[in-house]
Amino acid sequence: MKVFKIFEYPEGRHEAVKQGWSWPGFFFGPIWALVKKMWGLGAGLLVAVIVLAMFPVDTAIGGLATLISFGIYIACGINGNRWREKHLSSRGYDHVDTVSASNPEGAVALYLKKPV
C-alpha cells in the first residue's frame, strides 16, 4: 500500500498525490510535468533537457551536460510529487485527507467512502 494525500477542489473534483519518490517524474521528467498541467515547470525542464542534449556526449562539456540532464530527472523523481502538491494548492485545491491505497483512484474512492 502507498500513502496518498487527497486534494479537493471546491467544485468537488479530487486528486490523489502519492507521497515519496515519483517514478513517472523520474522516467519522463518534463513530459510528466506537462501531462500534470505544470506548464511553466514542464516547459522549463523541456528546454533545459533539449539544450543539454545538443552537446556531443564524447566531449568534456557533453559529459557534464549528460550528468546535469540526469540530475534533472533525479530531481523530478525526488521532488515531483511535492511540486504537484504545491501546484494543486496554487490552483485552489485543498488538502483534505491522507489515505493508504494501492493506486490514486483507490485513494480517492477510499476518501469518498469515509463517513463525514
C-alpha positions, 0 to 999 in steps of 0.5 A: 500500500502507498500513502496518498494525500487527497486534494479537493477542489471546491467544485468537488473534483479530487486528486490523489498525490502519492507521497515519496519518490515519483517514478513517472517524474523520474522516467519522463521528467518534463513530459510528466510535468506537462501531462500534470498541467505544470506548464511553466515547470514542464516547459522549463525542464523541456528546454533545459533537457533539449539544450543539454542534449545538443552537446556531443556526449564524447566531449568534456562539456557533453559529459557534464551536460549528460550528468546535469540532464540526469540530475534533472530527472533525479530531481523530478523523481525526488521532488515531483510529487511535492511540486504537484502538491504545491501546484494543486494548492496554487490552483485552489485545491485543498488538502483534505485527507491522507489515505493508504491505497494501492493506486490514486483512484483507490485513494480517492474512492477510499476518501469518498467512502469515509463517513463525514 
